[in-house]
């Protein structure tokens, strides 16, 4: 049984030559959240504003974790946001755990 976490995070979009100049992160954006040495499927559920290359803001995301990771998701946890073929698109930190759902 997987765990789904809804998190409030800070999100900082990086500049990478592999990203198109028009790259942005908005509601529905899917990526992998990398922390604790594992990639986790994730999606943006809500965002304060659309973020473009080099911008920062707040967002609510959902991530899928394994049951044994239950105590490894907490405020202050650093997360790398990875998209495409292992292109790091941003980084951030968990501000708050909003909800934990056993799926």
N, CA, C and O atoms as a Tinker XYZ file with bonds, in Angstrom:
   412  protein
     1  N      0.847000   -1.172000    0.000000    73     2
     2  CA     0.000000    0.000000    0.000000    64     1     3
     3  C      0.901000    1.247000    0.000000    63     2     4     5
     4  O      1.745000    1.412000    0.881000    81     3
     5  N      0.710000    2.116000   -0.996000    73     3     6
     6  CA     1.483000    3.345000   -1.091000    64     5     7
     7  C      0.881000    4.433000   -0.208000    63     6     8     9
     8  O     -0.276000    4.354000    0.206000    81     7
     9  N      1.687000    5.439000    0.066000    73     7    10
    10  CA     1.231000    6.629000    0.777000    64     9    11
    11  C      1.255000    7.797000   -0.198000    63    10    12    13
    12  O      2.205000    7.953000   -0.966000    81    11
    13  N      0.221000    8.610000   -0.167000    73    11    14
    14  CA     0.190000    9.829000   -0.965000    64    13    15
    15  C      0.238000   10.991000    0.017000    63    14    16    17
    16  O     -0.596000   11.093000    0.917000    81    15
    17  N      1.216000   11.858000   -0.166000    73    15    18
    18  CA     1.341000   13.042000    0.666000    64    17    19
    19  C      0.966000   14.269000   -0.145000    63    18    20    21
    20  O      1.385000   14.421000   -1.292000    81    19
    21  N      0.176000   15.139000    0.459000    73    19    22
    22  CA    -0.052000   16.469000   -0.088000    64    21    23
    23  C      0.810000   17.406000    0.731000    63    22    24    25
    24  O      0.702000   17.459000    1.956000    81    23
    25  N      1.667000   18.144000    0.045000    73    23    26
    26  CA     2.651000   18.985000    0.707000    64    25    27
    27  C      2.576000   20.427000    0.215000    63    26    28    29
    28  O      2.284000   20.683000   -0.953000    81    27
    29  N      2.839000   21.352000    1.110000    73    27    30
    30  CA     3.083000   22.743000    0.734000    64    29    31
    31  C      4.594000   22.861000    0.645000    63    30    32    33
    32  O      5.300000   22.530000    1.597000    81    31
    33  N      5.104000   23.337000   -0.508000    73    31    34
    34  CA     6.549000   23.410000   -0.714000    64    33    35
    35  C      6.946000   24.776000   -1.263000    63    34    36    37
    36  O      6.143000   25.482000   -1.873000    81    35
    37  N      8.209000   25.124000   -1.028000    73    35    38
    38  CA     8.814000   26.233000   -1.762000    64    37    39
    39  C      9.377000   25.608000   -3.035000    63    38    40    41
    40  O      9.852000   24.473000   -3.009000    81    39
    41  N      9.327000   26.327000   -4.128000    73    39    42
    42  CA     9.774000   25.796000   -5.405000    64    41    43
    43  C     10.599000   26.851000   -6.124000    63    42    44    45
    44  O     10.129000   27.964000   -6.360000    81    43
    45  N     11.825000   26.496000   -6.468000    73    43    46
    46  CA    12.745000   27.385000   -7.171000    64    45    47
    47  C     13.084000   26.737000   -8.503000    63    46    48    49
    48  O     13.688000   25.665000   -8.534000    81    47
    49  N     12.700000   27.379000   -9.610000    73    47    50
    50  CA    12.938000   26.827000  -10.940000    64    49    51
    51  C     14.353000   27.200000  -11.386000    63    50    52    53
    52  O     14.740000   28.369000  -11.365000    81    51
    53  N     15.110000   26.188000  -11.787000    73    51    54
    54  CA    16.483000   26.393000  -12.226000    64    53    55
    55  C     16.540000   26.834000  -13.678000    63    54    56    57
    56  O     15.546000   26.787000  -14.402000    81    55
    57  N     17.723000   27.264000  -14.083000    73    55    58
    58  CA    17.991000   27.565000  -15.481000    64    57    59
    59  C     18.891000   26.456000  -16.006000    63    58    60    61
    60  O     19.980000   26.234000  -15.476000    81    59
    61  N     18.447000   25.766000  -17.035000    73    59    62
    62  CA    19.215000   24.652000  -17.612000    64    61    63
    63  C     19.093000   24.757000  -19.119000    63    62    64    65
    64  O     17.992000   24.908000  -19.648000    81    63
    65  N     20.214000   24.678000  -19.809000    73    63    66
    66  CA    20.196000   24.834000  -21.266000    64    65    67
    67  C     19.350000   23.771000  -21.962000    63    66    68    69
    68  O     18.981000   23.944000  -23.123000    81    67
    69  N     19.039000   22.677000  -21.274000    73    67    70
    70  CA    18.192000   21.644000  -21.871000    64    69    71
    71  C     16.707000   21.988000  -21.775000    63    70    72    73
    72  O     15.877000   21.333000  -22.406000    81    71
    73  N     16.369000   23.013000  -20.986000    73    71    74
    74  CA    14.971000   23.449000  -20.876000    64    73    75
    75  C     14.690000   24.506000  -21.940000    63    74    76    77
    76  O     15.526000   25.377000  -22.184000    81    75
    77  N     13.513000   24.437000  -22.580000    73    75    78
    78  CA    13.165000   25.497000  -23.538000    64    77    79
    79  C     12.994000   26.831000  -22.822000    63    78    80    81
    80  O     12.641000   26.862000  -21.644000    81    79
    81  N     13.241000   27.927000  -23.524000    73    79    82
    82  CA    13.127000   29.251000  -22.915000    64    81    83
    83  C     11.736000   29.509000  -22.358000    63    82    84    85
    84  O     11.579000   30.307000  -21.434000    81    83
    85  N     10.730000   28.848000  -22.904000    73    83    86
    86  CA     9.348000   29.055000  -22.478000    64    85    87
    87  C      8.929000   28.094000  -21.370000    63    86    88    89
    88  O      7.747000   28.037000  -21.029000    81    87
    89  N      9.863000   27.340000  -20.802000    73    87    90
    90  CA     9.543000   26.363000  -19.761000    64    89    91
    91  C      8.856000   27.048000  -18.589000    63    90    92    93
    92  O      9.253000   28.135000  -18.169000    81    91
    93  N      7.813000   26.392000  -18.062000    73    91    94
    94  CA     7.134000   26.910000  -16.878000    64    93    95
    95  C      6.543000   25.742000  -16.091000    63    94    96    97
    96  O      6.372000   24.641000  -16.615000    81    95
    97  N      6.239000   26.007000  -14.831000    73    95    98
    98  CA     5.587000   25.027000  -13.960000    64    97    99
    99  C      4.257000   25.621000  -13.519000    63    98   100   101
   100  O      4.197000   26.736000  -13.001000    81    99
   101  N      3.190000   24.852000  -13.737000    73    99   102
   102  CA     1.841000   25.297000  -13.416000    64   101   103
   103  C      1.069000   24.108000  -12.852000    63   102   104   105
   104  O      1.615000   23.009000  -12.748000    81   103
   105  N     -0.174000   24.313000  -12.493000    73   103   106
   106  CA    -1.033000   23.243000  -11.986000    64   105   107
   107  C     -1.075000   22.104000  -13.009000    63   106   108   109
   108  O     -1.216000   22.334000  -14.210000    81   107
   109  N     -0.952000   20.878000  -12.507000    73   107   110
   110  CA    -0.978000   19.700000  -13.372000    64   109   111
   111  C      0.394000   19.238000  -13.833000    63   110   112   113
   112  O      0.524000   18.144000  -14.382000    81   111
   113  N      1.431000   20.065000  -13.615000    73   111   114
   114  CA     2.785000   19.681000  -14.023000    64   113   115
   115  C      3.197000   18.406000  -13.284000    63   114   116   117
   116  O      3.091000   18.327000  -12.060000    81   115
   117  N      3.666000   17.412000  -14.039000    73   115   118
   118  CA     4.120000   16.149000  -13.445000    64   117   119
   119  C      5.647000   16.097000  -13.497000    63   118   120   121
   120  O      6.267000   16.552000  -14.457000    81   119
   121  N      6.227000   15.541000  -12.460000    73   119   122
   122  CA     7.678000   15.438000  -12.350000    64   121   123
   123  C      7.998000   14.344000  -11.352000    63   122   124   125
   124  O      7.102000   13.658000  -10.860000    81   123
   125  N      9.264000   14.185000  -11.058000    73   123   126
   126  CA     9.684000   13.269000  -10.004000    64   125   127
   127  C     10.327000   14.098000   -8.900000    63   126   128   129
   128  O     11.183000   14.944000   -9.155000    81   127
   129  N      9.899000   13.839000   -7.679000    73   127   130
   130  CA    10.478000   14.504000   -6.515000    64   129   131
   131  C     11.578000   13.585000   -5.986000    63   130   132   133
   132  O     11.314000   12.434000   -5.639000    81   131
   133  N     12.805000   14.090000   -5.926000    73   131   134
   134  CA    13.942000   13.273000   -5.500000    64   133   135
   135  C     14.358000   13.681000   -4.094000    63   134   136   137
   136  O     14.752000   14.822000   -3.851000    81   135
   137  N     14.263000   12.723000   -3.170000    73   135   138
   138  CA    14.760000   12.928000   -1.809000    64   137   139
   139  C     15.000000   11.555000   -1.191000    63   138   140   141
   140  O     14.435000   10.556000   -1.635000    81   139
   141  N     15.833000   11.517000   -0.177000    73   139   142
   142  CA    16.199000   10.258000    0.503000    64   141   143
   143  C     16.739000    9.213000   -0.477000    63   142   144   145
   144  O     16.604000    8.011000   -0.244000    81   143
   145  N     17.354000    9.675000   -1.576000    73   143   146
   146  CA    17.959000    8.763000   -2.548000    64   145   147
   147  C     16.969000    8.042000   -3.447000    63   146   148   149
   148  O     17.335000    7.079000   -4.121000    81   147
   149  N     15.701000    8.501000   -3.469000    73   147   150
   150  CA    14.650000    7.833000   -4.250000    64   149   151
   151  C     13.869000    8.870000   -5.055000    63   150   152   153
   152  O     13.622000    9.981000   -4.585000    81   151
   153  N     13.482000    8.486000   -6.286000    73   151   154
   154  CA    12.603000    9.315000   -7.110000    64   153   155
   155  C     11.155000    8.952000   -6.803000    63   154   156   157
   156  O     10.808000    7.772000   -6.755000    81   155
   157  N     10.306000    9.959000   -6.594000    73   155   158
   158  CA     8.903000    9.757000   -6.252000    64   157   159
   159  C      8.027000   10.450000   -7.301000    63   158   160   161
   160  O      8.257000   11.620000   -7.609000    81   159
   161  N      7.025000    9.754000   -7.857000    73   159   162
   162  CA     6.099000   10.424000   -8.769000    64   161   163
   163  C      5.412000   11.580000   -8.044000    63   162   164   165
   164  O      5.012000   11.447000   -6.887000    81   163
   165  N      5.278000   12.709000   -8.729000    73   163   166
   166  CA     4.691000   13.883000   -8.097000    64   165   167
   167  C      3.940000   14.735000   -9.120000    63   166   168   169
   168  O      4.144000   14.619000  -10.329000    81   167
   169  N      3.072000   15.585000   -8.599000    73   167   170
   170  CA     2.283000   16.474000   -9.448000    64   169   171
   171  C      1.968000   17.753000   -8.694000    63   170   172   173
   172  O      1.752000   17.730000   -7.483000    81   171
   173  N      1.943000   18.874000   -9.416000    73   171   174
   174  CA     1.548000   20.155000   -8.824000    64   173   175
   175  C      0.027000   20.208000   -8.781000    63   174   176   177
   176  O     -0.630000   20.102000   -9.817000    81   175
   177  N     -0.538000   20.374000   -7.577000    73   175   178
   178  CA    -1.985000   20.462000   -7.395000    64   177   179
   179  C     -2.477000   21.907000   -7.369000    63   178   180   181
   180  O     -3.575000   22.207000   -7.839000    81   179
   181  N     -1.661000   22.792000   -6.819000    73   179   182
   182  CA    -2.008000   24.222000   -6.730000    64   181   183
   183  C     -0.696000   24.996000   -6.696000    63   182   184   185
   184  O      0.318000   24.491000   -6.215000    81   183
   185  N     -0.722000   26.210000   -7.203000    73   183   186
   186  CA     0.498000   27.016000   -7.232000    64   185   187
   187  C      0.124000   28.482000   -7.074000    63   186   188   189
   188  O     -0.906000   28.924000   -7.582000    81   187
   189  N      0.959000   29.234000   -6.371000    73   187   190
   190  CA     0.670000   30.649000   -6.132000    64   189   191
   191  C      0.664000   31.444000   -7.428000    63   190   192   193
   192  O     -0.172000   32.329000   -7.611000    81   191
   193  N      1.594000   31.134000   -8.332000    73   191   194
   194  CA     1.673000   31.768000   -9.652000    64   193   195
   195  C      2.466000   30.830000  -10.563000    63   194   196   197
   196  O      3.275000   30.033000  -10.089000    81   195
   197  N      2.233000   30.928000  -11.853000    73   195   198
   198  CA     3.011000   30.137000  -12.812000    64   197   199
   199  C      4.476000   30.535000  -12.656000    63   198   200   201
   200  O      4.804000   31.721000  -12.632000    81   199
   201  N      5.357000   29.534000  -12.551000    73   199   202
   202  CA     6.784000   29.809000  -12.360000    64   201   203
   203  C      7.549000   29.524000  -13.649000    63   202   204   205
   204  O      7.388000   28.471000  -14.267000    81   203
   205  N      8.382000   30.482000  -14.040000    73   203   206
   206  CA     9.220000   30.353000  -15.223000    64   205   207
   207  C     10.673000   30.190000  -14.785000    63   206   208   209
   208  O     10.982000   30.275000  -13.596000    81   207
   209  N     11.542000   29.961000  -15.726000    73   207   210
   210  CA    12.968000   29.764000  -15.443000    64   209   211
   211  C     13.490000   30.891000  -14.550000    63   210   212   213
   212  O     13.302000   32.072000  -14.841000    81   211
   213  N     14.149000   30.498000  -13.455000    73   211   214
   214  CA    14.759000   31.445000  -12.534000    64   213   215
   215  C     13.818000   32.029000  -11.487000    63   214   216   217
   216  O     14.247000   32.841000  -10.668000    81   215
   217  N     12.538000   31.635000  -11.492000    73   215   218
   218  CA    11.583000   32.190000  -10.537000    64   217   219
   219  C     11.355000   31.250000   -9.358000    63   218   220   221
   220  O     11.649000   30.057000   -9.429000    81   219
   221  N     10.827000   31.809000   -8.280000    73   219   222
   222  CA    10.529000   31.045000   -7.069000    64   221   223
   223  C      9.117000   31.347000   -6.611000    63   222   224   225
   224  O      8.568000   32.411000   -6.898000    81   223
   225  N      8.534000   30.389000   -5.889000    73   223   226
   226  CA     7.205000   30.597000   -5.348000    64   225   227
   227  C      6.774000   29.410000   -4.511000    63   226   228   229
   228  O      7.558000   28.499000   -4.247000    81   227
   229  N      5.530000   29.433000   -4.100000    73   227   230
   230  CA     4.978000   28.354000   -3.292000    64   229   231
   231  C      4.026000   27.506000   -4.112000    63   230   232   233
   232  O      3.394000   27.987000   -5.052000    81   231
   233  N      3.931000   26.229000   -3.741000    73   231   234
   234  CA     3.036000   25.310000   -4.454000    64   233   235
   235  C      2.572000   24.215000   -3.504000    63   234   236   237
   236  O      3.196000   23.951000   -2.476000    81   235
   237  N      1.468000   23.590000   -3.873000    73   235   238
   238  CA     1.009000   22.387000   -3.206000    64   237   239
   239  C      1.197000   21.245000   -4.183000    63   238   240   241
   240  O      0.755000   21.316000   -5.330000    81   239
   241  N      1.859000   20.187000   -3.721000    73   239   242
   242  CA     2.133000   19.044000   -4.586000    64   241   243
   243  C      1.639000   17.761000   -3.920000    63   242   244   245
   244  O      1.470000   17.699000   -2.702000    81   243
   245  N      1.416000   16.757000   -4.733000    73   243   246
   246  CA     1.130000   15.405000   -4.247000    64   245   247
   247  C      2.289000   14.525000   -4.650000    63   246   248   249
   248  O      2.756000   14.591000   -5.787000    81   247
   249  N      2.758000   13.702000   -3.731000    73   247   250
   250  CA     3.825000   12.747000   -4.044000    64   249   251
   251  C      3.404000   11.362000   -3.564000    63   250   252   253
   252  O      2.628000   11.223000   -2.619000    81   251
   253  N      3.929000   10.346000   -4.235000    73   251   254
   254  CA     3.661000    8.964000   -3.854000    64   253   255
   255  C      4.919000    8.396000   -3.204000    63   254   256   257
   256  O      6.010000    8.477000   -3.768000    81   255
   257  N      4.757000    7.826000   -2.025000    73   255   258
   258  CA     5.877000    7.246000   -1.280000    64   257   259
   259  C      5.559000    5.803000   -0.901000    63   258   260   261
   260  O      4.403000    5.379000   -0.903000    81   259
   261  N      6.600000    5.070000   -0.580000    73   259   262
   262  CA     6.425000    3.713000   -0.081000    64   261   263
   263  C      6.099000    3.775000    1.413000    63   262   264   265
   264  O      6.493000    4.725000    2.089000    81   263
   265  N      5.387000    2.780000    1.933000    73   263   266
   266  CA     4.996000    2.793000    3.353000    64   265   267
   267  C      6.180000    2.960000    4.309000    63   266   268   269
   268  O      6.054000    3.619000    5.341000    81   267
   269  N      7.315000    2.371000    3.975000    73   267   270
   270  CA     8.466000    2.468000    4.885000    64   269   271
   271  C      9.072000    3.874000    4.933000    63   270   272   273
   272  O      9.956000    4.135000    5.749000    81   271
   273  N      8.611000    4.775000    4.074000    73   271   274
   274  CA     9.094000    6.162000    4.084000    64   273   275
   275  C      8.198000    7.074000    4.927000    63   274   276   277
   276  O      8.397000    8.289000    4.942000    81   275
   277  N      7.235000    6.513000    5.613000    73   275   278
   278  CA     6.237000    7.297000    6.324000    64   277   279
   279  C      6.841000    8.393000    7.203000    63   278   280   281
   280  O      6.305000    9.501000    7.241000    81   279
   281  N      7.899000    8.127000    7.882000    73   279   282
   282  CA     8.479000    9.122000    8.810000    64   281   283
   283  C      9.590000    9.939000    8.166000    63   282   284   285
   284  O     10.310000   10.659000    8.858000    81   283
   285  N      9.739000    9.834000    6.840000    73   283   286
   286  CA    10.816000   10.541000    6.154000    64   285   287
   287  C     10.334000   11.764000    5.395000    63   286   288   289
   288  O     11.114000   12.395000    4.682000    81   287
   289  N      9.058000   12.110000    5.535000    73   287   290
   290  CA     8.499000   13.299000    4.890000    64   289   291
   291  C      8.078000   14.254000    6.002000    63   290   292   293
   292  O      7.201000   13.936000    6.806000    81   291
   293  N      8.714000   15.436000    6.040000    73   291   294
   294  CA     8.503000   16.355000    7.154000    64   293   295
   295  C      8.874000   17.777000    6.726000    63   294   296   297
   296  O      9.615000   17.952000    5.758000    81   295
   297  N      8.372000   18.793000    7.432000    73   295   298
   298  CA     8.773000   20.171000    7.141000    64   297   299
   299  C     10.292000   20.319000    7.242000    63   298   300   301
   300  O     10.921000   19.812000    8.171000    81   299
   301  N     10.856000   21.016000    6.278000    73   299   302
   302  CA    12.302000   21.212000    6.226000    64   301   303
   303  C     13.010000   20.244000    5.290000    63   302   304   305
   304  O     14.183000   20.444000    4.974000    81   303
   305  N     12.317000   19.192000    4.836000    73   303   306
   306  CA    12.916000   18.216000    3.919000    64   305   307
   307  C     13.242000   18.894000    2.592000    63   306   308   309
   308  O     12.376000   19.532000    1.993000    81   307
   309  N     14.484000   18.760000    2.129000    73   307   310
   310  CA    14.904000   19.306000    0.832000    64   309   311
   311  C     14.498000   18.345000   -0.279000    63   310   312   313
   312  O     14.663000   17.131000   -0.150000    81   311
   313  N     13.965000   18.893000   -1.370000    73   311   314
   314  CA    13.503000   18.095000   -2.502000    64   313   315
   315  C     14.079000   18.666000   -3.790000    63   314   316   317
   316  O     14.097000   19.882000   -3.980000    81   315
   317  N     14.549000   17.789000   -4.679000    73   315   318
   318  CA    14.915000   18.183000   -6.037000    64   317   319
   319  C     13.772000   17.786000   -6.943000    63   318   320   321
   320  O     13.226000   16.690000   -6.812000    81   319
   321  N     13.399000   18.667000   -7.866000    73   319   322
   322  CA    12.326000   18.412000   -8.814000    64   321   323
   323  C     12.949000   18.046000  -10.155000    63   322   324   325
   324  O     13.681000   18.843000  -10.742000    81   323
   325  N     12.658000   16.835000  -10.641000    73   323   326
   326  CA    13.299000   16.304000  -11.831000    64   325   327
   327  C     12.240000   15.981000  -12.879000    63   326   328   329
   328  O     11.219000   15.365000  -12.575000    81   327
   329  N     12.494000   16.400000  -14.110000    73   327   330
   330  CA    11.560000   16.131000  -15.198000    64   329   331
   331  C     12.288000   15.549000  -16.390000    63   330   332   333
   332  O     13.512000   15.421000  -16.387000    81   331
   333  N     11.527000   15.199000  -17.404000    73   331   334
   334  CA    12.120000   14.697000  -18.637000    64   333   335
   335  C     13.072000   13.548000  -18.389000    63   334   336   337
   336  O     12.810000   12.665000  -17.573000    81   335
   337  N     14.168000   13.574000  -19.097000    73   335   338
   338  CA    15.188000   12.529000  -18.979000    64   337   339
   339  C     16.247000   13.017000  -17.989000    63   338   340   341
   340  O     17.328000   13.466000  -18.368000    81   339
   341  N     15.893000   12.911000  -16.707000    73   339   342
   342  CA    16.793000   13.298000  -15.618000    64   341   343
   343  C     17.300000   14.731000  -15.713000    63   342   344   345
   344  O     18.479000   14.994000  -15.479000    81   343
   345  N     16.412000   15.653000  -16.054000    73   343   346
   346  CA    16.754000   17.072000  -16.061000    64   345   347
   347  C     16.221000   17.674000  -14.766000    63   346   348   349
   348  O     15.013000   17.697000  -14.531000    81   347
   349  N     17.127000   18.154000  -13.937000    73   347   350
   350  CA    16.679000   18.805000  -12.708000    64   349   351
   351  C     16.083000   20.153000  -13.101000    63   350   352   353
   352  O     16.764000   20.997000  -13.683000    81   351
   353  N     14.799000   20.346000  -12.776000    73   351   354
   354  CA    14.116000   21.578000  -13.169000    64   353   355
   355  C     13.974000   22.548000  -12.002000    63   354   356   357
   356  O     13.673000   23.724000  -12.205000    81   355
   357  N     14.189000   22.063000  -10.788000    73   355   358
   358  CA    14.064000   22.951000   -9.642000    64   357   359
   359  C     14.417000   22.266000   -8.342000    63   358   360   361
   360  O     14.738000   21.078000   -8.306000    81   359
   361  N     14.351000   23.035000   -7.284000    73   359   362
   362  CA    14.610000   22.506000   -5.952000    64   361   363
   363  C     13.707000   23.261000   -4.987000    63   362   364   365
   364  O     13.181000   24.327000   -5.305000    81   363
   365  N     13.545000   22.696000   -3.828000    73   363   366
   366  CA    12.710000   23.356000   -2.842000    64   365   367
   367  C     12.756000   22.649000   -1.512000    63   366   368   369
   368  O     13.631000   21.824000   -1.249000    81   367
   369  N     11.799000   22.989000   -0.685000    73   367   370
   370  CA    11.750000   22.460000    0.673000    64   369   371
   371  C     10.297000   22.295000    1.097000    63   370   372   373
   372  O      9.435000   23.094000    0.730000    81   371
   373  N     10.040000   21.259000    1.864000    73   371   374
   374  CA     8.692000   21.053000    2.400000    64   373   375
   375  C      8.440000   22.099000    3.478000    63   374   376   377
   376  O      9.196000   22.208000    4.443000    81   375
   377  N      7.373000   22.861000    3.302000    73   375   378
   378  CA     6.970000   23.855000    4.296000    64   377   379
   379  C      6.004000   23.218000    5.288000    63   378   380   381
   380  O      6.091000   23.454000    6.493000    81   379
   381  N      5.077000   22.402000    4.766000    73   379   382
   382  CA     4.080000   21.751000    5.628000    64   381   383
   383  C      3.563000   20.483000    4.973000    63   382   384   385
   384  O      3.435000   20.408000    3.751000    81   383
   385  N      3.268000   19.483000    5.801000    73   383   386
   386  CA     2.576000   18.286000    5.341000    64   385   387
   387  C      1.093000   18.574000    5.533000    63   386   388   389
   388  O      0.624000   18.706000    6.663000    81   387
   389  N      0.351000   18.672000    4.424000    73   387   390
   390  CA    -1.064000   19.029000    4.479000    64   389   391
   391  C     -1.962000   17.833000    4.725000    63   390   392   393
   392  O     -2.983000   17.935000    5.405000    81   391
   393  N     -1.569000   16.686000    4.157000    73   391   394
   394  CA    -2.412000   15.501000    4.266000    64   393   395
   395  C     -1.588000   14.265000    3.938000    63   394   396   397
   396  O     -0.674000   14.318000    3.116000    81   395
   397  N     -1.916000   13.160000    4.582000    73   395   398
   398  CA    -1.313000   11.857000    4.271000    64   397   399
   399  C     -2.462000   10.903000    4.002000    63   398   400   401
   400  O     -3.356000   10.743000    4.834000    81   399
   401  N     -2.435000   10.267000    2.831000    73   399   402
   402  CA    -3.502000    9.352000    2.423000    64   401   403
   403  C     -2.900000    7.986000    2.180000    63   402   404   405
   404  O     -1.954000    7.855000    1.403000    81   403
   405  N     -3.429000    6.974000    2.827000    73   403   406
   406  CA    -2.983000    5.603000    2.562000    64   405   407
   407  C     -3.771000    5.088000    1.371000    63   406   408   409
   408  O     -4.995000    4.969000    1.424000    81   407
   409  N     -3.061000    4.786000    0.302000    73   407   410
   410  CA    -3.699000    4.421000   -0.961000    64   409   411
   411  C     -3.634000    2.917000   -1.186000    63   410   412
   412  O     -4.123000    2.423000   -2.202000    81   411
